[in-house]
Amino acid sequence: MLARISRRLAGLLATLVAASFVIFAAVYAAPGDPAVFLAGGRDKLTPEKLDLVRAQYHLDEPLVVQYGRWLGDCLHFDLGRSFKYGDQVADLVAARFPTTLALVAYATVLFVVLGVGAGILAAVRRGTWIDSAVVGGTTLAASVPSFVSAIALVALFGVQLGWFPVSGSGDGFAGGLHHLTLPALSLALGALALISRVTRQSMVDAGAADHVEAARASGIPEREIVLRHVLRNALGPIVTMCGLVMAGMLAGTVVVETAFGISGVGSLLVGAINTHDFPVAQAVLLLMVTGYIVVTTLVDLVHPLLDPRVKEAAA
């Protein structure tokens, strides 16, 4: 087990280093010269002033040297200073990250509870109208993009019914829950459909096992069979998929936060890209990639503990 954990941690570090270089290079490959932005625009910009700005921010050095300098600063928790705001990037991200984290946590609770519940119901009632309704409903939900569902939810529950606010993140726990309900639901709809499908199929596969048929033949109540034998054996794929979807939601908040006017890291990233605020864009992208890699690594380590077949294969 220790050898497996060590391998995964080594792979995590290698992936993080590779991802950080791709992020750094991709941002600098984007159209636009950051030196021009830092100099205040092209109006009355002289070549001497442009060279001075490039030297001040080390933009005249080779890309690899700039990357090494940036990575070294990141390891010391120094993410640089925002070109646009002039504040420390770490402070900007720290101020907005709790809102994004609350949004992802809320959406995760929604898609896990509703998605797993719908999948179990469809598997238990397989072949009935309930199964057909769940499959049809999840297919429709999965086909709707997040920005379309966001507009529809705002129009119905925000404007027509007036049940929920259509922008902002609210104050306090109750206020935050109220303001984030529509964004979280919009973010969770596609994931809900995916999780319900995975849960249904895992339950059907687990229900066809020989020991489950033997339990039914021995007269054990169906409710006990589902809870103790079928659901328990189906948990591995369900937990794995829930972890992957939750990790991917960090990037999915970009659209939802913009649509609902939420001040999170997703909207911060959009503003940073539009204004060529490279330090902020690099920090937010690095945070999203790190979150995804850490969560997927944890899921990979937990999966064998839930599914003995995977544990035997890994050994």
Salt bridges, closest charged atoms under 4 A:
ASP33 OD2 - ARG54 NH2 2.31
GLU61 OE2 - HIS58 ND1 3.50
GLU61 OE2 - ARG69 NH2 2.90
ASP131 OD1 - ARG200 NE 2.81
GLU213 OE2 - ARG216 NH1 3.62
GLU222 OE2 - ARG216 NH2 3.02
GLU224 OE2 - ARG228 NH1 2.90
ASP300 OD1 - ARG4 NH2 3.83
ASP300 OD2 - ARG8 NE 2.83
ASP307 OD1 - ARG309 NE 3.05
